[in-house]
Amino acid sequence: MSCILTAAPADICDVAHLYPFSLRDEKTGSTGIFWSTLRSFWSEERVNKWHQAVFSDGRGTEKLENLVLLNPLAHRLHSKALFALEPCGVNEEKTELRVKFWWLKLSRSVGPTILFEIPELPANYNPESGGICLYNPLSHQTIKSGDCIVVTTPDPVRLPLPDTRILDMQWLLQRLAAISGAAEPEELNDNDNDDDEGMDDFGIQLMSALQSSSMAHRSDSSPPSSLSDGSGSTVKHGSQVPATAADTETDNLAHDDS
């Protein structure tokens, strides 16, 4: 076993959560608010699939299907929403999962945002100029946006692959965290712990971004949300309200309801 990105050996890797460890307890108010807010932006059917993937069997966040091995740097970058993994399918034997790796450019929105103006998350973004890089010594290549990563298992029953439903949720929420400005590369200092504490912070950031987006949609300055059933845009063309970039991109991501 090794890091799914850099092939670093398991004994120097971290076990990273796809769905945040901090939102593991359904009975807490913050977890309840998180899930109810998700339903403001994505369809009930889709959110129910995410919820079932995490909680239906009673194992919650600590199941293998919610965990991946990452080297410490990759774990820190993932917890800061500096990259996301796009699920691309699993084979019939459930022994091989394909994902695409994407670097995420974090947004710093200040002041009012035009609601139909999409925040920039460029597919060709490369953070190396900010001192951020992941390298796979087996392939002798740095990891670039769009790279296909193949995750395999010798035993899909005893060692199951990550759940594609949880990966789907991670793919959307990582991008939301990025455009809400979770952290810049230069902010990754020694005061951040690269363990579950970092993932706890990420869960809080996600909930904050979702709540601020939900409040903006419900304000008098913007039209009522139609995202609760996954349908249509809520944008009133030509309007301008004091919203964050996360509000606009949440609309955008909510439309990705396939």
Phi, psi and chi 1 to 4 in degrees:
 res  aa     phi    psi   chi1   chi2   chi3   chi4
   1 MET       -  148.3  -62.0  179.4   69.2      -
   2 SER  -158.1  172.4   60.7      -      -      -
   3 CYS   -57.6  131.8  171.2      -      -      -
   4 ILE   -68.1  -15.8   64.3  170.4      -      -
   5 LEU  -105.5  -45.2  -59.1  177.1      -      -
   6 THR  -110.6   -2.5   66.0      -      -      -
   7 ALA    65.7   15.8      -      -      -      -
   8 ALA   -62.5  140.7      -      -      -      -
   9 PRO   -63.2  150.7   18.9  -29.3      -      -
  10 ALA   -57.5  -33.3      -      -      -      -
  11 ASP   -71.5  -10.0   58.3   -6.6      -      -
  12 ILE  -114.3   10.4   64.0  167.5      -      -
  13 CYS   -98.0  162.8  -73.5      -      -      -
  14 ASP  -102.7  151.4  -64.6  -23.5      -      -
  15 VAL   -90.1  112.2  177.7      -      -      -
  16 ALA  -103.7  141.4      -      -      -      -
  17 HIS   -89.2  137.7  -66.0   80.7      -      -
  18 LEU   -81.6  -50.4  -62.7  171.5      -      -
  19 TYR   -90.9  130.5  170.1   80.5      -      -
  20 PRO   -58.5  136.0  -25.1   34.3      -      -
  21 PHE   -59.8  -33.0  176.5   78.7      -      -
  22 SER   -66.6  -19.3   62.0      -      -      -
  23 LEU  -106.1   31.5  -60.2  173.2      -      -
  24 ARG   -75.8  -25.5   65.9 -166.1  179.2  -81.3
  25 ASP   -99.8  110.6 -171.3  -10.3      -      -
  26 GLU   -64.3  -21.0  -76.0 -168.3  -85.1      -
  27 LYS   -82.1  -12.2  -63.2  178.9 -178.6  178.7
  28 THR   -80.5  150.5   62.5      -      -      -
  29 GLY   -63.0  -37.7      -      -      -      -
  30 SER   -65.3  -39.9   58.3      -      -      -
  31 THR   -66.8  -41.2  -58.5      -      -      -
  32 GLY   -61.4  -43.0      -      -      -      -
  33 ILE   -64.7  -40.9  -68.6  170.6      -      -
  34 PHE   -56.7  -50.7  177.1   81.5      -      -
  35 TRP   -70.6  -37.6  -76.8   97.2      -      -
  36 SER   -67.2  -33.3   64.2      -      -      -
  37 THR   -70.9  -35.6  -51.7      -      -      -
  38 LEU   -55.7  -37.5  -73.0 -178.6      -      -
  39 ARG   -71.2  -11.6  -71.0 -178.5  168.4   86.3
  40 SER   -76.6  -18.5  -62.9      -      -      -
  41 PHE  -118.0  -29.5  -63.4  103.5      -      -
  42 TRP  -120.9  160.9  -71.3  -80.1      -      -
  43 SER   -63.7  152.3   69.4      -      -      -
  44 GLU   -57.8  -41.0 -172.8   78.1   11.8      -
  45 GLU   -61.2  -44.7  178.9 -176.7    6.5      -
  46 ARG   -69.4  -44.0 -168.2  173.0 -164.2  179.9
  47 VAL   -64.8  -37.4  176.3      -      -      -
  48 ASN   -61.6  -38.0  -75.9  -16.6      -      -
  49 LYS   -63.1  -43.0  -73.9 -178.7 -179.6  179.1
  50 TRP   -61.3  -47.1  -64.8  -18.7      -      -
  51 HIS   -62.5  -43.6 -171.6  -87.1      -      -
  52 GLN   -63.3  -37.9  -69.8  165.2    8.2      -
  53 ALA   -62.2  -34.0      -      -      -      -
  54 VAL   -87.8  -44.4  177.1      -      -      -
  55 PHE  -112.7   -9.7  -66.6  112.4      -      -
  56 SER   -65.3  -28.0   61.8      -      -      -
  57 ASP  -101.9    4.5   59.0    7.1      -      -
  58 GLY    83.8   -5.9      -      -      -      -
  59 ARG   -87.2  -18.7  -69.2 -179.8  -66.4  156.1
  60 GLY    62.3 -137.9      -      -      -      -
  61 THR   -75.2  -15.2   61.6      -      -      -
  62 GLU   -92.7   10.8  -56.0  -43.3  -70.5      -
  63 LYS   -77.3  152.9   67.3 -179.0   72.6 -179.3
  64 LEU   -61.7  -29.7  -68.2  176.4      -      -
  65 GLU   -67.9  -12.0  -64.8   90.3  -26.4      -
  66 ASN  -109.0    8.7 -174.0   48.0      -      -
  67 LEU  -124.4  144.4  -55.8  171.8      -      -
  68 VAL  -137.5  153.1  -68.2      -      -      -
  69 LEU   -88.1  126.9  -84.0 -178.9      -      -
  70 LEU  -133.9  143.8  -64.8  174.1      -      -
  71 ASN   -66.8  160.8   78.0   20.4      -      -
  72 PRO   -54.9  -39.1  -29.1   37.0      -      -
  73 LEU   -66.5  -46.8  174.2   58.6      -      -
  74 ALA   -60.9  -38.5      -      -      -      -
  75 HIS   -62.6  -44.8 -173.8 -171.0      -      -
  76 ARG   -62.3  -43.0  177.4   75.1   63.8   86.5
  77 LEU   -65.1  -38.3  -62.0  177.0      -      -
  78 HIS   -67.8  -41.0 -171.7  -95.7      -      -
  79 SER   -67.9  -21.5   71.3      -      -      -
  80 LYS   -96.7   10.3  -62.9  -64.0 -175.2 -178.1
  81 ALA    58.5   38.4      -      -      -      -
  82 LEU   -92.2   -7.4  -74.7  166.6      -      -
  83 PHE  -154.3  162.3   72.2   83.4      -      -
  84 ALA  -137.2  156.8      -      -      -      -
  85 LEU  -112.9  118.2  -58.0  172.7      -      -
  86 GLU   -91.3  117.7  177.8 -173.4    5.7      -
  87 PRO   -68.0  133.9   23.8  -31.5      -      -
  88 CYS  -122.2    4.8  -62.6      -      -      -
  89 GLY   122.4  158.3      -      -      -      -
  90 VAL  -126.1  147.5   62.0      -      -      -
  91 ASN   -74.8  169.2   64.3   -2.1      -      -
  92 GLU   -62.6  -33.2  -69.1 -175.4    5.3      -
  93 GLU   -78.2   -8.7  -62.9   79.0   14.1      -
  94 LYS    59.0   36.5  -62.7 -175.8  177.4 -179.7
  95 THR  -109.0   -7.8   58.2      -      -      -
  96 GLU  -142.5  123.2 -176.1  177.4  -72.6      -
  97 LEU  -116.6  133.2  169.1   69.9      -      -
  98 ARG  -109.5  130.7  -68.5 -177.9  176.5  -88.4
  99 VAL  -131.9  155.6  -61.4      -      -      -
 100 LYS  -107.1  138.7  -80.4 -170.9  176.9  180.0
 101 PHE   -93.0  134.0  177.6   96.6      -      -
 102 TRP  -135.5  122.9  -62.0  101.6      -      -
 103 TRP   -69.2  143.8  -72.3  112.5      -      -
 104 LEU  -114.9  130.9  -60.4  178.7      -      -
 105 LYS   -92.3  118.4 -175.0  175.3 -177.2  178.3
 106 LEU   -76.6  140.8  -61.6  172.1      -      -
 107 SER   -92.3  149.9  172.9      -      -      -
 108 ARG  -130.9   79.6  -80.2  -71.3 -175.0  -96.0
 109 SER   -83.8  132.3  178.5      -      -      -
 110 VAL  -129.1  130.4  178.1      -      -      -
 111 GLY    81.6 -168.2      -      -      -      -
 112 PRO   -68.3  148.8   19.1  -27.4      -      -
 113 THR  -124.6  131.8  -62.2      -      -      -
 114 ILE   -71.4  124.6  -59.7  174.1      -      -
 115 LEU   -64.9  -28.7  -70.5 -179.0      -      -
 116 PHE   -93.5    9.6   56.7   82.6      -      -
 117 GLU   -95.6  115.6 -164.5  171.0  -84.3      -
 118 ILE   -80.5  126.5  -57.9  171.7      -      -
 119 PRO   -61.5  150.5  -20.2   31.7      -      -
 120 GLU   -82.1  120.7 -176.1 -176.3   13.5      -
 121 LEU  -129.0   74.7  -75.2  177.7      -      -
 122 PRO   -63.5  135.2   23.1  -32.6      -      -
 123 ALA   -67.7  -24.5      -      -      -      -
 124 ASN   -98.9   16.2   61.2  -10.6      -      -
 125 TYR   -64.3  136.6  172.7   62.1      -      -
 126 ASN  -132.7  118.3 -172.4  -25.4      -      -
 127 PRO   -86.7   12.6   34.3  -35.7      -      -
 128 GLU   -61.0  -31.1  -70.9 -175.7   13.7      -
 129 SER   -65.0  -21.8   61.4      -      -      -
 130 GLY   -94.0    9.8      -      -      -      -
 131 GLY    85.8   14.6      -      -      -      -
 132 ILE  -109.3  128.8  -61.2  -63.1      -      -
 133 CYS  -158.9  142.6  175.8      -      -      -
 134 LEU  -119.4  136.6  -71.9  174.5      -      -
 135 TYR  -129.9  134.5  177.8   76.6      -      -
 136 ASN  -105.2  109.0 -173.4  -38.6      -      -
 137 PRO   -70.7  -20.3   24.1  -33.0      -      -
 138 LEU   -72.7  -39.0  -63.1 -175.3      -      -
 139 SER   -92.5   -8.5   63.8      -      -      -
 140 HIS    57.1   40.7  -56.9  -71.7      -      -
 141 GLN  -139.0  146.5  -67.6 -179.3  -24.0      -
 142 THR   -79.1  153.4   56.8      -      -      -
 143 ILE   -86.6  126.1  -61.7  172.2      -      -
 144 LYS  -113.6  158.3  -52.5  -69.3 -173.4 -177.9
 145 SER   -59.2  135.6  -76.8      -      -      -
 146 GLY    93.8   -9.5      -      -      -      -
 147 ASP   -63.6  137.2  -76.8   -3.8      -      -
 148 CYS   -87.8  127.5 -177.9      -      -      -
 149 ILE  -111.5  130.5  -52.7  -65.3      -      -
 150 VAL  -109.3  119.5 -180.0      -      -      -
 151 VAL  -104.6  126.7 -176.2      -      -      -
 152 THR  -122.6  160.0   62.3      -      -      -
 153 THR  -141.1  141.2  177.8      -      -      -
 154 PRO   -80.6  -15.4   28.9  -34.5      -      -
 155 ASP  -145.5   95.7 -172.5  -18.8      -      -
 156 PRO   -68.1  -13.2   23.4  -32.4      -      -
 157 VAL   -88.0  -51.7  175.5      -      -      -
 158 ARG   -79.4  -34.0 -169.9  173.2   61.8   88.5
 159 LEU  -127.8   72.8  -63.0  170.6      -      -
 160 PRO   -67.5  152.6   26.3  -34.8      -      -
 161 LEU   -72.5  163.0  -66.1  166.9      -      -
 162 PRO   -54.7  140.6  -26.5   35.1      -      -
 163 ASP   -67.9  127.0 -167.6  -51.9      -      -
 164 THR   -65.5  -25.3   53.6      -      -      -
 165 ARG   -68.5  -41.0  -64.3  168.0  -64.0  177.3
 166 ILE   -69.2  -37.5  -60.1  175.9      -      -
 167 LEU   -63.0  -38.4  -84.9  170.1      -      -
 168 ASP   -61.2  -44.2  174.8   54.9      -      -
 169 MET   -64.5  -44.0  176.2  169.6   55.0      -
 170 GLN   -59.5  -41.3  170.3  -91.6  165.4      -
 171 TRP   -61.1  -41.5  166.8 -124.2      -      -
 172 LEU   -74.7  -45.2  -70.4  168.5      -      -
 173 LEU   -75.2  -29.6  -64.1 -175.4      -      -
 174 GLN   -61.3  -41.9  -73.9  -72.8  100.3      -
 175 ARG   -67.4  -37.7  -71.4 -179.4  -72.4  163.6
 176 LEU   -62.6  -44.5  173.0   60.1      -      -
 177 ALA   -62.2  -36.7      -      -      -      -
 178 ALA   -65.0  -46.3      -      -      -      -
 179 ILE   -77.2  -11.0   51.7   85.8      -      -
 180 SER   -86.3   -5.4   70.8      -      -      -
 181 GLY    77.5   54.4      -      -      -      -
 182 ALA   -61.0  -44.9      -      -      -      -
 183 ALA  -170.2  150.5      -      -      -      -
 184 GLU   -96.9  157.5  -67.0  -73.6    2.7      -
 185 PRO   -52.7  -39.0  -28.6   34.6      -      -
 186 GLU   -71.4  -11.2   59.3  -92.2   20.8      -
 187 GLU   -87.1   -4.0  -66.3  174.0    1.1      -
 188 LEU   -80.8   75.3  -56.1 -177.8      -      -
 189 ASN  -100.3 -176.8   54.1   45.4      -      -
 190 ASP   -70.7   -9.7  -67.4  -23.9      -      -
 191 ASN   -78.1  -11.6  -66.9  -33.6      -      -
 192 ASP   -88.6  129.2  -67.5  -40.4      -      -
 193 ASN   -87.3  133.2  -65.2  -36.6      -      -
 194 ASP   -93.8   56.4 -165.0   25.3      -      -
 195 ASP  -137.1 -155.5   54.0   15.9      -      -
 196 ASP   -61.3  -22.4  -77.1  -25.6      -      -
 197 GLU   -61.7  -40.5 -151.1  172.1  -86.7      -
 198 GLY   -63.2  -40.1      -      -      -      -
 199 MET   -68.9  -32.8  -64.6  -55.9  -72.1      -
 200 ASP   -58.8  -47.7  -74.8  -12.3      -      -
 201 ASP   -58.8  -39.3  -68.2  -18.3      -      -
 202 PHE   -63.9  -42.2  177.0   63.5      -      -
 203 GLY   -61.0  -40.2      -      -      -      -
 204 ILE   -65.7  -41.9  -67.4  169.6      -      -
 205 GLN   -62.0  -41.3  -70.7  160.3   -5.2      -
 206 LEU   -61.4  -46.8  -83.1  178.2      -      -
 207 MET   -63.6  -40.2 -170.7  170.9   68.0      -
 208 SER   -63.5  -43.2  176.2      -      -      -
 209 ALA   -63.6  -42.3      -      -      -      -
 210 LEU   -65.9  -42.9  -77.5  167.5      -      -
 211 GLN   -65.4  -41.9  -76.3 -176.7  -72.8      -
 212 SER   -65.8  -36.9   65.2      -      -      -
 213 SER   -65.8  -42.7  -62.7      -      -      -
 214 SER   -63.4  -42.2  179.1      -      -      -
 215 MET   -64.5  -38.5  -71.0  174.3   63.4      -
 216 ALA   -64.4  -39.4      -      -      -      -
 217 HIS   -67.2  -30.0  -76.1  -56.9      -      -
 218 ARG   -91.9   -2.5  -67.0  168.6 -171.7  167.2
 219 SER   -72.9  164.4   71.0      -      -      -
 220 ASP   -66.0  -20.1  -66.9  -23.1      -      -
 221 SER   -80.3  -14.2  -58.6      -      -      -
 222 SER  -127.9  156.8   60.0      -      -      -
 223 PRO   -70.1  160.0   25.3  -33.5      -      -
 224 PRO   -60.1  148.5  -19.1   30.0      -      -
 225 SER   -76.9  137.1  173.9      -      -      -
 226 SER  -111.7   15.0   61.6      -      -      -
 227 LEU   -83.2   -8.5  -66.3  173.7      -      -
 228 SER   -63.7  -25.2   58.2      -      -      -
 229 ASP  -108.4   11.8   61.3   -2.3      -      -
 230 GLY    75.9   13.7      -      -      -      -
 231 SER  -105.0  143.9   64.2      -      -      -
 232 GLY    54.6  168.0      -      -      -      -
 233 SER   -89.5  148.4  171.8      -      -      -
 234 THR   -97.7    5.3   65.9      -      -      -
 235 VAL   -75.2  133.1  173.5      -      -      -
 236 LYS   -98.3  108.9 -180.0 -175.5  -65.4 -177.9
 237 HIS   -61.3  133.7  -69.2  -76.6      -      -
 238 GLY    89.4   -7.3      -      -      -      -
 239 SER   -84.4  158.3   64.6      -      -      -
 240 GLN  -141.8  124.8 -173.0  171.0   -3.3      -
 241 VAL  -132.5  158.9  -60.5      -      -      -
 242 PRO   -74.7   80.3   16.2  -18.4      -      -
 243 ALA  -117.5  162.3      -      -      -      -
 244 THR   -87.0  166.0   65.3      -      -      -
 245 ALA   -60.6  -28.9      -      -      -      -
 246 ALA   -61.9  -33.9      -      -      -      -
 247 ASP   -61.1  -46.3  -57.0  -28.4      -      -
 248 THR   -67.1  -45.6  -49.0      -      -      -
 249 GLU   -69.2  -29.8 -175.5   66.9    5.6      -
 250 THR   -62.2  -41.5  -57.5      -      -      -
 251 ASP   -55.1  -50.3  -87.9   -6.8      -      -
 252 ASN   -58.6  -48.4 -129.2  -23.6      -      -
 253 LEU   -67.4  -32.6  -61.2  180.0      -      -
 254 ALA   -65.8  -27.5      -      -      -      -
 255 HIS   -70.3  -21.3  -63.1  159.8      -      -
 256 ASP   -79.7   71.2 -178.6   16.2      -      -
 257 ASP  -115.0   37.1 -152.2   10.5      -      -
 258 SER   -79.1      -   55.6      -      -      -
